[in-house]
């Protein structure tokens, strides 16, 4: 349990001045392996979430993390003794375990498991007996990293995945269902032995970063070594896409790196969620282009679908900006070159910059397609309005002839009585031609708009067939080139 203070904040309330005057004991050498897992949970307001400075010793950076408490991850933590940890690992001795639940400003939850591990034969402060034992212990960490990555750990006789679900429920997570594929692991420990140099050091680092025991040929490194963090004598800081190594660094640097990993793992999980939602909206958009059961989808239904997708894209772009892009720069919150150096390097190594650009382009292109389809619908609406206007104009034109026909009939019937034969009825056959002419004019006023409507209907059908043939060709080209 003495190694616990290497990573976590002391709970004592001694004054700073008195603490500075007291003799400082040697730093313990307990090595800490932390695995942080992304989740797809939607949290609500819960209890127990405190700023990271309440759980971790951050040194002089405490006040900056407290000032930015609303923008940096808040956390709650549960503790276990080493004897309560069940794991298939024999390369070292686990002395304690911590289970964390982080919640970021975007609402994303991140679970984390921290294990304090000592080399076999270490004293009560975690110091290994010799350099050879320490190197063998470091090589055995590959097995522990892989075991933690696959969640093959038990805490108090309960599986790690179930413990994460329980802690998520306690902190207000709605319907926890386990962790997602995002994971980053952090190994923080004392400096590497001076005897470990050259190919031996390179091979040890590569095995830990790649989590493998296989022999690796010398090649260009795909991971990064932040220059600002490797300036300290004896420091070895390596940042990979899935594993970070911090040997020979102070506990403040290890704790700030722990917070940065939680922030960026949450961003990675949020970015994957935004990408999945973009694909789901793309499928929804494609549904608006299809013709179910050989019939065209009504324009009103298309507008409803396009409106729903456009609204969802606006929300996703906002999420992308504030959940991923805003997390890329921590220098605005914590003015520390070392913190910024590790945070920026990890952001690049995890591929968040590249993934952010890809997802951002996806959203923009989908938005442009929706805009083009909406413009097409508006053009068809305007064309339909013109057709309706023409029909009404034809109806008005022929309806205007009815008063003329009525005037002719009434004028004929109202002629001078001397010109009307008294023994002839108004329905006599001699008047049939006049009545037929008047009836033809009235009938034309009714039939002509219908004729115009039929002509417009035939014309729209021909245009729809041409558009369908064109869309069929373009969709086939898209499928081939995709």
C-alpha positions as CSV (number, residue, x, y, z in Angstrom):
1,X,0.0,0.0,0.0
2,X,3.0,2.3,0.3
3,X,3.2,2.5,-3.5
4,X,-0.2,4.1,-3.6
5,X,1.1,7.6,-3.0
6,X,3.2,7.5,-6.2
7,X,0.1,8.3,-8.3
8,X,-2.7,9.5,-6.0
9,X,-3.1,12.6,-3.9
10,X,-2.4,12.4,-0.2
11,X,-5.5,12.8,1.9
12,X,-3.6,14.5,4.8
13,X,-4.3,18.2,5.4
14,X,-0.8,19.3,6.6
15,X,0.2,22.9,5.7
16,X,2.4,23.3,2.7
17,X,5.1,25.1,4.7
18,X,5.4,22.4,7.3
19,X,5.5,19.8,4.6
20,X,8.2,21.6,2.7
21,X,10.4,21.7,5.9
22,X,10.0,18.0,6.6
23,X,12.5,15.6,5.1
24,X,11.2,14.1,1.9
25,X,11.5,10.3,1.7
26,X,12.7,8.6,-1.4
27,X,10.1,8.2,-4.1
28,X,8.5,4.8,-4.2
29,X,9.1,2.7,-7.3
30,X,5.8,1.0,-7.7
31,X,4.9,0.9,-11.4
32,X,1.3,1.9,-12.4
33,X,-0.5,0.3,-15.4
34,X,-3.7,2.2,-16.3
35,X,-6.2,1.1,-19.0
36,X,-8.8,3.6,-20.1
37,X,-11.9,2.4,-21.9
38,X,-14.3,4.4,-24.0
39,X,-18.1,3.8,-23.6
40,X,-21.2,4.6,-25.6
41,X,-23.2,5.6,-22.5
42,X,-25.4,8.6,-22.2
43,X,-24.9,9.9,-18.7
44,X,-27.2,12.1,-16.6
45,X,-26.5,14.2,-13.6
46,X,-25.0,11.8,-11.0
47,X,-23.3,11.9,-7.7
48,X,-19.7,11.5,-6.7
49,X,-18.1,13.3,-9.7
50,X,-15.2,15.6,-8.5
51,X,-12.5,17.5,-10.4
52,X,-9.4,15.4,-11.0
53,X,-7.3,17.4,-8.6
54,X,-9.5,16.0,-5.7
55,X,-8.3,12.5,-6.5
56,X,-4.9,13.1,-8.1
57,X,-1.8,15.0,-7.0
58,X,-1.2,17.5,-9.7
59,X,1.3,19.8,-7.9
60,X,1.2,23.4,-8.9
61,X,-1.2,22.7,-11.7
62,X,-4.0,22.0,-9.2
63,X,-5.6,25.4,-9.5
64,X,-5.7,25.4,-13.3
65,X,-7.5,22.0,-13.4
66,X,-9.9,23.3,-10.7
67,X,-10.6,26.5,-12.7
68,X,-11.4,24.3,-15.8
69,X,-13.4,21.8,-13.9
70,X,-16.4,22.2,-16.2
71,X,-14.3,21.6,-19.3
72,X,-12.0,18.7,-18.1
73,X,-13.0,15.2,-17.0
74,X,-14.6,14.9,-13.6
75,X,-14.1,11.5,-11.8
76,X,-15.2,9.1,-9.1
77,X,-13.0,6.3,-7.9
78,X,-13.3,3.0,-6.1
79,X,-10.4,1.2,-4.3
80,X,-9.3,-2.4,-3.9
81,X,-6.4,-4.1,-2.2
82,X,-4.0,-6.2,-4.3
83,X,-5.4,-9.4,-2.8
84,X,-8.8,-8.6,-4.2
85,X,-7.6,-8.4,-7.7
86,X,-8.0,-11.6,-9.8
87,X,-5.9,-11.6,-12.9
88,X,-3.8,-14.2,-14.8
89,X,-0.4,-12.6,-14.4
90,X,2.6,-13.9,-12.7
91,X,5.4,-11.5,-13.7
92,X,4.8,-9.1,-10.8
93,X,2.9,-8.5,-7.6
94,X,-0.3,-6.3,-7.8
95,X,-0.4,-4.3,-4.6
96,X,-3.6,-2.2,-5.2
97,X,-6.2,-1.4,-7.8
98,X,-8.3,1.7,-8.6
99,X,-11.5,1.7,-10.8
100,X,-12.3,5.2,-12.2
101,X,-15.3,6.6,-13.9
102,X,-14.6,9.9,-15.8
103,X,-17.3,12.1,-17.3
104,X,-16.2,14.8,-19.8
105,X,-17.8,18.1,-20.7
106,X,-19.4,16.5,-23.8
107,X,-21.3,14.0,-21.6
108,X,-19.1,11.1,-22.6
109,X,-18.1,8.5,-19.9
110,X,-14.7,6.8,-19.7
111,X,-13.9,3.9,-17.4
112,X,-10.3,3.4,-16.2
113,X,-8.5,0.6,-14.3
114,X,-5.2,1.5,-12.6
115,X,-3.1,-1.3,-11.1
116,X,-0.1,-0.7,-8.9
117,X,2.5,-3.4,-9.7
118,X,5.8,-4.3,-8.1
119,X,8.6,-6.4,-9.4
120,X,9.1,-9.8,-7.7
121,X,11.4,-9.5,-4.7
122,X,10.8,-5.8,-4.3
123,X,11.0,-4.1,-0.8
124,X,8.1,-2.4,0.9
125,X,8.6,0.7,-1.2
126,X,8.5,-1.2,-4.5
127,X,12.2,-1.1,-5.3
128,X,13.3,-4.2,-7.3
129,X,16.3,-6.2,-6.0
130,X,18.4,-5.5,-9.1
131,X,18.3,-4.2,-12.7
132,X,18.0,-7.6,-14.3
133,X,14.8,-8.3,-12.2
134,X,13.4,-5.0,-13.1
135,X,13.9,-5.6,-16.9
136,X,12.3,-9.0,-16.7
137,X,9.4,-7.5,-14.8
138,X,9.0,-4.8,-17.5
139,X,9.0,-7.4,-20.3
140,X,6.3,-9.3,-18.4
141,X,4.0,-6.2,-18.5
142,X,3.1,-7.2,-22.1
143,X,0.9,-10.0,-20.7
144,X,-0.7,-7.7,-18.1
145,X,-1.4,-5.0,-20.8
146,X,-3.1,-7.6,-23.0
147,X,-5.0,-9.0,-20.1
148,X,-6.4,-5.6,-19.1
149,X,-7.1,-4.7,-22.7
150,X,-9.4,-7.8,-23.0
151,X,-11.1,-7.1,-19.5
152,X,-9.9,-10.4,-18.1
153,X,-9.7,-8.9,-14.6
154,X,-11.8,-9.5,-11.5
155,X,-12.2,-7.0,-8.6
156,X,-13.5,-8.5,-5.4
157,X,-14.6,-11.7,-7.2
158,X,-16.6,-9.8,-9.7
159,X,-15.6,-9.3,-13.4
160,X,-14.2,-6.0,-14.4
161,X,-16.9,-5.4,-17.0
162,X,-19.6,-5.9,-14.4
163,X,-17.8,-3.6,-11.9
164,X,-17.7,-0.9,-14.6
165,X,-21.4,-1.3,-15.2
166,X,-22.0,-1.0,-11.4
167,X,-19.9,2.1,-11.1
168,X,-21.6,3.6,-14.2
169,X,-25.0,3.1,-12.6
170,X,-23.8,4.7,-9.4
171,X,-22.6,7.8,-11.3
172,X,-25.9,8.2,-13.2
173,X,-25.3,6.4,-16.5
174,X,-28.4,5.4,-18.3
175,X,-28.6,1.7,-19.3
176,X,-24.9,0.8,-19.1
177,X,-24.0,-2.0,-21.5
178,X,-20.2,-2.4,-21.3
179,X,-17.2,-0.6,-22.8
180,X,-16.6,0.2,-26.5
181,X,-13.6,-0.5,-28.7
182,X,-11.7,2.7,-27.8
183,X,-8.9,2.0,-25.3
184,X,-5.5,3.5,-24.4
185,X,-3.1,2.2,-21.8
186,X,-0.6,4.2,-19.8
187,X,2.5,2.7,-18.1
188,X,4.1,5.1,-15.5
189,X,7.1,4.0,-13.5
190,X,10.7,4.7,-12.4
191,X,13.5,5.3,-14.9
192,X,14.9,2.5,-17.0
193,X,18.2,1.0,-15.9
194,X,21.3,2.6,-17.3
195,X,22.4,-0.7,-18.5
196,X,19.5,-1.0,-20.8
197,X,20.7,0.8,-23.9
198,X,20.8,0.3,-27.6
199,X,18.8,-2.5,-29.2
200,X,17.8,-3.8,-25.8
201,X,16.1,-0.6,-24.9
202,X,14.6,-0.2,-28.3
203,X,13.2,-3.8,-28.3
204,X,11.8,-3.4,-24.7
205,X,10.0,-0.2,-25.7
206,X,8.6,-1.6,-28.9
207,X,7.3,-4.7,-27.2
208,X,5.5,-2.6,-24.6
209,X,4.1,-0.2,-27.2
210,X,2.9,-3.0,-29.5
211,X,2.0,-5.4,-26.6
212,X,3.9,-8.3,-28.1
213,X,6.7,-10.7,-27.2
214,X,7.7,-11.2,-30.9
215,X,11.1,-10.1,-32.2
216,X,10.8,-6.8,-34.1
217,X,13.2,-5.7,-36.9
218,X,14.8,-2.3,-36.7
219,X,12.6,0.1,-38.6
220,X,11.3,3.6,-38.6
221,X,9.3,4.2,-35.4
222,X,5.6,4.8,-35.8
223,X,5.2,6.1,-32.3
224,X,6.4,9.4,-31.0
225,X,8.8,10.7,-28.3
226,X,7.7,14.2,-27.1
227,X,10.9,16.3,-27.0
228,X,9.7,18.4,-24.0
229,X,9.1,15.3,-21.9
230,X,12.3,13.6,-22.7
231,X,14.6,16.5,-21.7
232,X,14.8,15.4,-18.1
233,X,17.8,13.1,-17.5
234,X,16.7,9.5,-17.2
235,X,13.2,10.2,-18.6
236,X,11.8,7.9,-21.3
237,X,8.5,9.0,-22.7
238,X,7.0,7.2,-25.7
239,X,3.5,7.8,-27.0
240,X,1.8,5.3,-29.3
241,X,-1.7,5.0,-30.6
242,X,-2.7,2.4,-28.0
243,X,0.0,2.5,-25.3
244,X,2.0,5.3,-23.7
245,X,5.2,4.8,-21.6
246,X,6.4,7.3,-19.0
247,X,9.5,6.2,-17.2
248,X,11.5,8.4,-15.0
249,X,8.9,11.2,-14.8
250,X,7.4,12.8,-11.7
251,X,4.0,11.8,-10.4
252,X,2.5,15.2,-11.5
253,X,3.4,14.4,-15.1
254,X,1.9,10.9,-14.8
255,X,-1.3,12.2,-13.3
256,X,-1.7,15.0,-15.9
257,X,-1.1,12.4,-18.6
258,X,-3.8,10.2,-17.0
259,X,-6.3,13.0,-17.3
260,X,-5.3,13.8,-20.9
261,X,-5.8,10.1,-21.9
262,X,-9.3,10.2,-20.3
263,X,-10.1,13.3,-22.3
264,X,-8.9,12.0,-25.6
265,X,-10.4,8.5,-25.2
266,X,-13.7,10.2,-24.6
267,X,-13.2,12.3,-27.8
268,X,-12.4,9.1,-29.7
269,X,-15.6,7.4,-28.5
270,X,-17.6,10.5,-29.4
271,X,-16.0,10.7,-32.8
272,X,-16.9,7.1,-33.5
273,X,-20.5,7.8,-32.4
274,X,-20.7,10.8,-34.7
275,X,-19.3,8.7,-37.6
276,X,-21.9,6.0,-36.9
277,X,-24.7,8.5,-36.8
278,X,-23.5,10.0,-40.1
279,X,-23.7,6.6,-41.8
280,X,-27.1,6.0,-40.3
281,X,-28.3,9.3,-41.7
282,X,-26.8,8.5,-45.0
283,X,-28.8,5.3,-45.1
284,X,-31.9,7.3,-44.2
285,X,-31.1,9.8,-46.9
286,X,-30.8,6.9,-49.4
287,X,-34.2,5.7,-48.4
288,X,-35.6,9.0,-49.8
289,X,-34.0,8.2,-53.2
290,X,-35.4,4.7,-53.5
291,X,-38.8,3.8,-55.0
292,X,-40.5,1.3,-52.8
293,X,-42.4,-1.4,-54.6
294,X,-42.0,0.3,-58.0
295,X,-43.7,3.6,-57.0
296,X,-42.1,6.9,-56.4
297,X,-41.9,8.3,-52.9
298,X,-44.1,11.3,-52.5
299,X,-42.4,14.6,-52.4
300,X,-43.9,15.4,-49.0
301,X,-42.3,12.3,-47.5
302,X,-39.0,13.2,-49.1
303,X,-39.2,16.6,-47.5
304,X,-39.8,15.1,-44.1
305,X,-36.9,12.7,-44.4
306,X,-34.5,15.4,-45.7
307,X,-35.6,17.8,-42.9
308,X,-34.9,15.1,-40.3
309,X,-31.5,14.3,-41.7
310,X,-30.6,18.0,-42.1
311,X,-31.5,18.7,-38.4
312,X,-29.5,15.6,-37.3
313,X,-26.5,16.8,-39.3
314,X,-26.5,20.2,-37.6
315,X,-26.5,18.5,-34.2
316,X,-23.6,16.2,-35.2
317,X,-21.5,19.1,-36.5
318,X,-22.0,20.9,-33.2
319,X,-21.0,17.7,-31.3
320,X,-17.9,17.3,-33.6
321,X,-16.8,20.8,-32.8
322,X,-17.2,20.8,-29.1
323,X,-16.6,17.2,-28.2
324,X,-13.6,16.5,-30.5
325,X,-12.1,19.7,-31.9
326,X,-12.3,21.6,-28.6
327,X,-10.5,18.7,-26.8
328,X,-7.5,19.0,-29.2
329,X,-5.9,21.9,-27.4
330,X,-5.4,21.8,-23.6
331,X,-3.0,24.8,-23.5
332,X,-6.0,27.2,-23.2
333,X,-6.9,25.5,-19.9
334,X,-3.5,24.3,-18.5
335,X,-0.5,26.6,-19.2
336,X,2.1,23.9,-19.1
337,X,4.5,23.0,-21.9
338,X,4.8,19.4,-20.7
339,X,1.1,18.8,-20.4
340,X,0.5,20.4,-23.8
341,X,3.3,18.4,-25.4
342,X,1.9,15.0,-24.2
343,X,-1.7,16.0,-25.0
344,X,-0.9,17.2,-28.6
345,X,1.2,14.1,-29.3
346,X,-1.4,11.7,-28.0
347,X,-4.1,13.5,-30.1
348,X,-2.1,12.9,-33.2
349,X,-1.0,9.3,-32.3
350,X,-4.5,8.2,-31.6
351,X,-5.4,9.4,-35.2
352,X,-8.0,11.8,-33.9
353,X,-6.9,14.6,-36.2
354,X,-7.1,12.4,-39.3
355,X,-10.4,10.9,-38.2
356,X,-11.8,14.3,-37.4
357,X,-11.1,15.5,-41.0
358,X,-12.7,12.4,-42.5
359,X,-15.9,12.6,-40.4
360,X,-16.0,16.4,-41.0
361,X,-15.8,15.8,-44.8
362,X,-18.5,13.2,-44.6
363,X,-20.9,15.5,-42.8
364,X,-20.2,18.4,-45.3
365,X,-20.7,16.2,-48.3
366,X,-23.9,14.7,-47.0
367,X,-25.1,18.2,-46.2
368,X,-24.4,19.3,-49.7
369,X,-26.3,16.3,-51.1
370,X,-29.3,17.1,-48.9
371,X,-29.1,20.7,-50.1
372,X,-29.0,19.6,-53.7
373,X,-32.0,17.2,-53.2
374,X,-33.9,20.0,-51.4
375,X,-33.2,22.4,-54.3
376,X,-34.5,19.8,-56.8
377,X,-37.7,19.4,-54.8
378,X,-38.1,23.2,-54.7
379,X,-37.6,23.3,-58.4
380,X,-40.3,20.6,-58.9
381,X,-42.6,22.5,-56.6
382,X,-42.1,25.7,-58.6
383,X,-42.8,23.7,-61.8
384,X,-45.9,22.3,-60.3
385,X,-47.1,25.7,-59.2
386,X,-46.6,26.9,-62.8
387,X,-48.7,23.9,-64.1
388,X,-51.5,24.7,-61.6
389,X,-51.4,28.4,-62.6
390,X,-51.8,27.4,-66.3
391,X,-54.8,25.2,-65.5
392,X,-56.5,27.9,-63.5
393,X,-55.8,30.4,-66.3
394,X,-57.4,28.1,-68.8
395,X,-60.4,27.6,-66.5
396,X,-60.7,31.3,-65.9
397,X,-60.5,32.0,-69.7
398,X,-63.3,29.5,-70.5
399,X,-65.4,30.4,-67.5
400,X,-65.3,34.0,-68.7
401,X,-67.2,32.8,-71.8
402,X,-70.2,31.6,-69.8
403,X,-71.5,35.1,-69.2
404,X,-71.1,35.8,-73.0
405,X,-73.0,32.6,-73.8
406,X,-75.8,33.5,-71.3
407,X,-75.9,37.0,-72.8
408,X,-76.4,35.6,-76.3
409,X,-79.2,33.3,-75.1
410,X,-81.0,35.9,-73.2
411,X,-80.5,38.4,-75.9
412,X,-81.9,36.0,-78.5
413,X,-84.9,35.1,-76.3
414,X,-85.5,38.8,-75.4
415,X,-85.7,40.0,-79.0
416,X,-88.7,42.1,-80.2
417,X,-91.9,40.1,-79.9
418,X,-92.8,40.9,-83.5
419,X,-89.9,38.8,-84.6
420,X,-91.0,35.8,-82.5
421,X,-93.4,33.3,-84.0
422,X,-96.3,32.9,-81.6
423,X,-97.0,29.3,-82.4
424,X,-93.4,28.1,-82.1
425,X,-92.0,26.8,-78.7
426,X,-88.6,28.0,-77.4
427,X,-87.5,24.3,-77.6
428,X,-88.3,24.1,-81.3
429,X,-85.8,22.3,-83.5
430,X,-85.0,25.6,-85.3
431,X,-83.3,26.8,-82.1
432,X,-81.3,23.7,-81.5
433,X,-78.2,25.0,-83.3
434,X,-78.0,28.1,-81.1
435,X,-78.4,26.0,-78.0
436,X,-75.8,23.5,-79.1
437,X,-73.4,26.4,-79.7
438,X,-74.0,27.8,-76.3
439,X,-73.7,24.4,-74.7
440,X,-70.4,23.7,-76.5
441,X,-69.0,26.9,-75.1
442,X,-70.1,26.0,-71.6
443,X,-68.8,22.4,-71.9
444,X,-65.5,23.7,-73.2
445,X,-65.1,25.8,-70.1
446,X,-65.3,22.5,-68.1
447,X,-63.3,20.2,-70.3
448,X,-60.4,22.4,-71.3
449,X,-58.7,22.5,-67.9
450,X,-58.9,18.7,-67.8
451,X,-57.2,18.5,-71.2
452,X,-54.5,20.8,-70.0
453,X,-54.0,18.7,-66.8
454,X,-53.7,15.5,-68.9
455,X,-51.1,17.0,-71.1
456,X,-49.1,18.2,-68.1
457,X,-49.4,14.7,-66.5
458,X,-48.1,13.0,-69.6
459,X,-45.2,15.5,-69.8
460,X,-44.2,14.9,-66.1
461,X,-44.3,11.1,-66.7
462,X,-41.9,11.4,-69.6
463,X,-39.6,13.6,-67.6
464,X,-39.7,11.1,-64.6
465,X,-38.7,8.3,-66.9
466,X,-35.8,10.3,-68.3
467,X,-34.7,11.2,-64.7
468,X,-35.0,7.6,-63.6
469,X,-32.8,6.3,-66.4
470,X,-30.2,9.0,-65.5
471,X,-30.3,8.2,-61.8
472,X,-29.9,4.5,-62.5
473,X,-26.8,5.2,-64.5
474,X,-25.2,7.5,-62.0
475,X,-26.0,5.2,-59.0
476,X,-24.4,2.3,-60.9
477,X,-21.3,4.5,-61.5
478,X,-21.2,5.3,-57.8
479,X,-21.4,1.7,-56.7
480,X,-18.5,0.8,-59.0
481,X,-16.2,3.6,-57.9
482,X,-17.0,3.3,-54.2
